[in-house]
Amino acid sequence: MAFSPDGTKLAMVHCYHSELFIADFDRCSGELSNAKIVNIPYDSTTIPNHYHRKPLIA
């Protein structure tokens, strides 16, 4: 979860569902508005190779 530098936007990534949640944030009231969910396309070619390595067997 992260806020924009000016504190007016909130963003969260839901890795399991590959979604990005973005909303306007009112710093005075703490309320969220204009929420949007963006689907993040999954592409295994963009994942670094170390995630695909097999565990070492002793």
C-alpha positions as CSV (number, residue, x, y, z in Angstrom):
1,M,0.0,0.0,0.0
2,A,1.3,3.5,-0.8
3,F,0.1,7.1,-1.0
4,S,0.9,9.5,-3.7
5,P,3.5,12.1,-2.8
6,D,0.8,14.8,-2.2
7,G,-1.4,12.3,-0.2
8,T,-4.4,12.5,-2.4
9,K,-4.3,9.0,-3.9
10,L,-4.0,5.6,-2.3
11,A,-2.8,2.5,-4.2
12,M,-2.7,-1.2,-3.2
13,V,-1.7,-4.3,-5.1
14,H,-3.5,-7.6,-4.5
15,C,-0.9,-10.0,-5.8
16,Y,-3.1,-13.2,-5.5
17,H,-5.7,-11.7,-7.8
18,S,-3.3,-9.6,-9.9
19,E,-5.2,-6.4,-9.2
20,L,-4.3,-2.8,-8.5
21,F,-6.7,-0.8,-6.4
22,I,-6.5,3.0,-6.8
23,A,-8.7,5.6,-5.0
24,D,-8.8,9.3,-4.2
25,F,-8.0,9.9,-0.5
26,D,-9.2,12.8,1.6
27,R,-6.5,13.5,4.2
28,C,-8.9,15.5,6.4
29,S,-11.7,13.0,6.6
30,G,-9.8,9.8,5.8
31,E,-12.4,8.8,3.2
32,L,-11.8,7.0,0.0
33,S,-13.6,7.9,-3.2
34,N,-13.5,7.2,-7.0
35,A,-12.1,3.7,-6.4
36,K,-10.9,1.8,-9.4
37,I,-9.6,-1.7,-9.7
38,V,-7.2,-2.4,-12.6
39,N,-6.4,-6.0,-13.6
40,I,-2.7,-6.6,-14.0
41,P,-2.0,-9.0,-16.9
42,Y,0.1,-11.9,-15.7
43,D,3.1,-12.7,-17.9
44,S,5.6,-15.2,-16.6
45,T,8.3,-13.9,-19.0
46,T,8.6,-10.7,-16.9
47,I,9.2,-12.6,-13.6
48,P,12.9,-12.8,-12.7
49,N,14.5,-16.2,-13.2
50,H,15.2,-16.8,-9.5
51,Y,11.5,-17.2,-8.9
52,H,11.5,-20.2,-11.3
53,R,14.5,-22.0,-9.8
54,K,14.0,-25.5,-8.3
55,P,14.9,-25.8,-4.7
56,L,18.4,-27.1,-4.0
57,I,18.5,-30.7,-2.6
58,A,21.2,-31.3,0.0
